[in-house]
């Protein structure tokens, strides 16, 4: 076995290659005995490790014990499938913190089918699409999305099968099995003569999602997340934070799921059925969280002439879809009721934009615009809180 050590206290990275067996384990154990002074972040890069025996696994457990005693952390990174299977069979995946090695994916020749604040969707082939996150998004987010997508599938959400996390240059992404599907946005654009029927299908699908019970042991609570975003946003003063959090805490909590990015670019038309992709923000909460982001894309982006660029649905058509969606979901509300509905939607749309601001989505110029936009969407009494 080859062993390489790089130390920048308090972090030490040990790169392993070859076979970690009974012959090689003592050398690694000696390193742990002699060189961990002042180390609280220990990383094993096992990209080149072909095999690990039970003796080698015990050395990893010894390292875990030493890091716990030092109030530090242990990470196994670039864990390939053979080593991951060993960890799973032995049950050590529940004890040792590890990150799988991601399959490399080339963007050459891929067709972009949708673009959002945090990433883009590309069609890889007739059977798969990939949601690829931008560089500023935390690299762990793709793993989180894959895990949430699996939980959503088990909970009965009509979602595509999420089967792999991939690396594309410096970006990470999630692969979905789609089986010759188009996004709903592209389907709408191609079938404008049937737009009324398609929007009815869209409304029915959203109501289906909003009727699925959500367990907060598996999915985060949207109100709790939103209050955290408000607390973290530096341009709110204390009175404004208190106002927003009090309003959020009055939110009806139906205990059902939301997608939190339920626009037609994140829904796939598979035959005559619809299914979801981009599951990284799935949560338990009021449907108004979803309405806010749907309006952001179909109304606000369309008004800027950007909806077609982002999801492939013409801007004028997107405006029509938004009006038809609200009428269909809320059973053709009268003008006064519609005004109240839109005001509530704008409140939750503002909260999602606080989250996007915190993510640095779109860079500093967009962050400045987003800040102004947030204040425009919130009620007048909020702006008066100085």
C-alpha positions, 0 to 999 in steps of 0.5 A: 500500500502507498501512503502519502501525508499532507498536514496543515494543522489542524487538518491532516489528509492521508492518501491511500492507494493499493490494499489496506490489509494485515501487512499494510495496516501497522504502517498506518496505525503507526502514523495515527499513534505518532502524528496526530498531535494538534490534528482535529480534522483527519481526512482519508482520501481513498480514491486509489484504495482497491481493498480494505480488510477487517484489520484495515477497518479496525484502523479506521475505527481507531482513527475515529476514536482518536478524533472523538477524543480530540473533539475532531472529525474523521472523513473518508473521501472519494470512496469508490463502489468496492470500498463502499460495499465493504462499509455497507456490508459491515455496517460501518457506513452508520459509524464512519462518515464518508463521501462517495466518489462521483462518476465523471460526466462530460457536458460536451453535446448535452442539451440544456432543457431548464435553468434555475437560480442554483443550477441547470437541467441537461438531457444526457440521452433519451433515458436520463437527465442531470440536474447540475448545480452551479459552483457556488452551491455547496458540493454536499447539496447533490447528495442531499437532493438524491436522498430527498428524492429517494424519500419522496419516491417512497412517500408516494411522490411521482418523481423520476428515479434518482440513481447517481450523483455525478461530477462535471468539472467543478460542478456536482449533479444528480442523474434522473431516469426519465425514459424519453421525457420532455419538461412540461414547459417544453411540452406546453410550448409544443402544444399551445393548441391544447394549453388549457387541457395541459394547465388543467393537468398541471393544476391537478398534479400540483394538488396531488403533490400538496395532498401527500402527507409529509413526515418531518423526520424525513423532510424539513419543515418549511416554516422552520427553514424560512425563519432561519433564512430571515435570521441569517439575512443581514439587511433586515433589522430586528423589528423586520425580522420579528415581523416576518417570523411572526407572520411565518409562524402563523402559517397554516401547517397542513403537514403535507409536502411542497416541492418549493420549485414547482414550475413547469421546468422541473416537471417532466412529461413522461407519456401521459404522466407527470413526474418531478425532478430537482428535489433538493428543496422538498419540505413539509409546508403550505402550498403557498411556498410553491405558488411563490416560486411558480409565480416567480418563474411564470410571471416575474421572469416572463415579464423580464423576457427570461422565462423562455431562456430559463425553461423554454416556455415563451414569455407571453405563454408563461404569463397565460399559464400563470393566470390559468394556473391561479384560476384553476387552483383557486376555482376562479376567485373573484377580483377581491379574493384574487388580490388577497391570494396574490398578496399572500403568494408574494409574501412567500415569494419574498421568503424564497428570494431571501434564501436565494439571496443568501445562496449568492445566486446570480452573483453580487449584481443579482443579489443587490437586485434581489434585495430591492425585489424582496422589499417590493414584494413584502407588505407596506407595514413591513417597509415602515418598520425602521 
